[in-house]
Amino acid sequence: MQDLLLSGFRILAAMISVGITGGIGSGKSTVARIFEVLGIPVYYADDAAKRIMNTDPELRQAIIDTFGPETYTNGVLNRSVLSSLVFNNQEKLEQLNSLVHPATIRDGEKWMQAQTTPYAIKEAALFFESGSAASLDYIIGVYAPASLRIHRAMQRDNITREAVIARMSKQIDENIKMRLCNFVIVNDEQQPVLPQVLALHKELLALSAQKR
């Protein structure tokens, strides 16, 4: 049934580009996977960044030039070495982001242009921080209280509370981020997420049809 619905909309609708964002531990990837079940393609920016740091020749060379040849071992990114160089070093982290973010944005835009569904989704934590929000038609924010996000991240990544808070400090305030979004899904383990996603899916299909 879902496939038939999407097929019909492919004929009548113009594709729109949608972002999903949220702070660490908000559950944005979980929400994105629900959209995938509904037949909507999702581009995961973190996964893409890890891939292109190995496959994009210009990015590879830029990382080597900036951080040294030891960042790659037998042609493969040595994540532990690179992490040790940028960990707790804001200047080096910003250098790395200035190399990786533009390459990932380009890769994501190329991916988005190849999609044929009524809408497609790019999942990323730093749309507003990186400036890539401008390339999207709509952005969905996934919200969860800070205490819950900290707990989830500690459990997921097996890290300390302090480490989670340090990561959170590198992102813009969550309340500000949600106000910048066009839609917000609340993932606080009190409100069911699935009905929110289904309602938004229906709205995005309608918006795609209107764009035509």
N, C-alpha and C positions, 0 to 999 in steps of 0.2 A: 504493500500500500504506500509506504513512504517513497519507494523508488518511482512509482507511478506519479505521485505528487510532484517529486522533483523533476521528472521528465517533462511534465506539462509546463512547469514554470521555466524550464530551460528555453522553451520556445517563445514564451510570452515576456520573459523578464530580462532585464539587464543585470549583470552581476554587480554586487556591491562588496566592498572590502571592509572587513570588520576586525577589530582588535579585541583581545581579551587580556586584561591586566589585573594586577592586584599585588599586594605586598607578600613577602615571604610567609608561607604557611596559610595563605588565604584560601587555597584550594583551586586556583585558576586552572591548573592542568586537569583536575578532576572534572570541572565544568566543561572544559574543552573536549574531553573524551566523550561526554554525553552528546555534544553536538556531532561528534564523529559518528556515533551510533545512529544519529538521525540522517546520516548521509552527507554531512557537511565536511569538506576537507579542512584540515588544520595544519598550519605551519608552526612548529615549535622552535622559537628563536634560539633557546639555549642549546638544543640538540643540533640545530643548524650551525651555530657558532663553533661547536666542538668539531663538527664535520669539516667546515671550510678552513679551519686552522690547519688541517692536514691536506686539504685538496686544492686550496686556492694558492697558486704559486706566488702571486704578488704579496698576499698576506703572510705567507710563510717566510718570505724573504724579509719583509718588514719587521716581523717578530724577531728573526735572527739578528738583523741589523740593530735593533733596539735593545734586545735583552741578552744577546750572545748566542753562539752556536750550540751551547749546551742545552738550549731549550728544545732541541730536537735530537732524538736518538735513533739512528738508522732510518732517518727520514720521517719519523713519527714524533708528534708533539710529546714532550716529556712534561706531563701536567704537574707532577710533583715539584720539578725544578721551577717551572714558571710560577706556580702558586707560592713557592717559598720566596720568590723575588718580589711579588706584589703584595703579599700578605702584610698587613699593617703598614703599608707604604702607599699613602694616598697618591703621591705624585706618580709612582710607577703604575698603580692601578689605573689612573686616568690616562696614562700613556697607552696602556694595553687596550682600554676601552676605545680610545681614539682610533686605534687600528682595526679592532674587531667589529665595533658597531657599524661603521659605514659599509664594510664588506657584507655583514649580515643583512643590513637593510637592503642593499642591492640584490642579494640573493633572494630575500623575501619578496621584493617587488617583482622580480622575474618569475618566481613561483606563482604569485598572485595572478599575474597576467596570463598564465597558462591554464587557470581554472575555468570551468564551464558551468558550475553550479550557480543557482540564484545568488548565493553569497558564499564567501570563503573567509576563513578565520586565521588570523595570525596571533599566536599566544606569546606574550613577552612581558617581562616585569618592568621594563624601562622605556615605554613609549614616549612619555612626556620628558623624561630625563635625557633621552637620546635625540629627541626632535623628530622621531619617525611617526608620531601621531598624525602629522600633517598629511601623510600619504593615504590615510584611511578615511572611509566614509563615516564610520561609527566606531565607538569604543565601548566595550562592556567592562565594567569594573566588578570584581569579585571581592566582596567585603566580609571580613570576620573580625571580631574584637581582638585587640592586641594580645591579651592574655592567652587566647585560644591559638592565635598564630604562633606565639612563642612556644607553646606546648607542642603543637604539631611539628614545628621545625626541629625541636629538640629530639622528638621521637623519630622523625623521618631520617634526619642526618646524623643522629647520635652525637650531638654537640651540646655544649653548655648553654645555659641561659644567656650568659654574657656574650658568647659568640653570636647567638641569634640577634641580640640587641645591637651588636656591632654591625651586623649585616643590615638590619632595619634602618640604622642611622644613615646609611648610604643611599636610601631611597627617600623620595619626597613624602611628606606627612600623608598618612593614609586617608584622612578626611579630605584633604585638599585633592588628592588623586581621585577620590570618588566623585567629587563635585565637578571635576574636569571630564568625567565620563558621560556618555549619552544614556547609558543604561547601567543599573546596578543589580547584581544578584547577591543576595545575602546568604552566606554559607556559615551560619553560626551554630549549626547542629540543633537549632530550635525550629527554624522554618525549613520545610522540605525544599530541596534544590530542584528536583525534577519538574514540578509544576511551573516553577519560574523559568526554567530553560525552555519548556514546551511553549509557554506563552510568548517568550521572546523569539523563538524560532518562527512561530506563526507571524509575528509582527515583522520580522526581517524578510520573510518571504513576500509579505505585502509591500514593504518598502522597495524591494527589488522590482516588483511588478510596476510600482508607481514610477520608478526611475525610467522605465521604458517610455 
